[in-house]
Amino acid sequence: MAGDARRHPRAARRLCGFVGVPADGGEASFREAGQAIPFVRLDASGEGGRDTHSRS
């Protein structure tokens, strides 16, 4: 979260406000917010993206 906040500070503040997590704009507060907000990483590189679950 802190890395994204450096690149997109306004979006980071808005996200924190939207989910009700306090962030004062400092790196430490965005790190804390990153612990409180569940994140999902989507990777379109094609590596490891195959479904390995059997669907019988």
N, C-alpha and C positions, 0 to 999 in steps of 0.2 A: 504494500500500500504506500509506503514512504517513497519508493522509487517512482511509482505512478504519480504521486502527489507532486514530486519535483517537476515532472514533465507536464502535468495537467492540474495545476493547483486549484483552479476554480471548479473543475469537475469533481475533484476529491472532496472539497468542502461541501459541495452540493450533495454528493453521495452520503457523506457523514450526516448531514442535516436530514436527509430523506429517511435514513434508517434510525435516526435518533441517537447516534453515537457522537459524543462531544469531541471536537477537534479544534484546537486553537490556531491551527495553521503551521505549527512547528513539527519538525520531523518526529520527535518523540510521541506527540499526540497522534500522528498518522500511523506510527508503528503500533500503538495501542489499539487504534481503530482497526488495523489489519488483523489483530488477534480476535476482535469482537465480531467482525463481519465475515460471514462465510464466503469464500471465493472459489471459483471454478476456473481452471485454466483450459482453454481450448487450443489444441495444437493441430494445425492443418499441414504439417510437414509430411505426413504420410507414414512416418515411422511409428510403429506400435499402435496404429489406429485401427487395426483389424479387429473385428469382433471375435474373441476366442471362446465365447460361450456357446455351448451346443444348443441348438433349437430343434429338438426332435419332436 
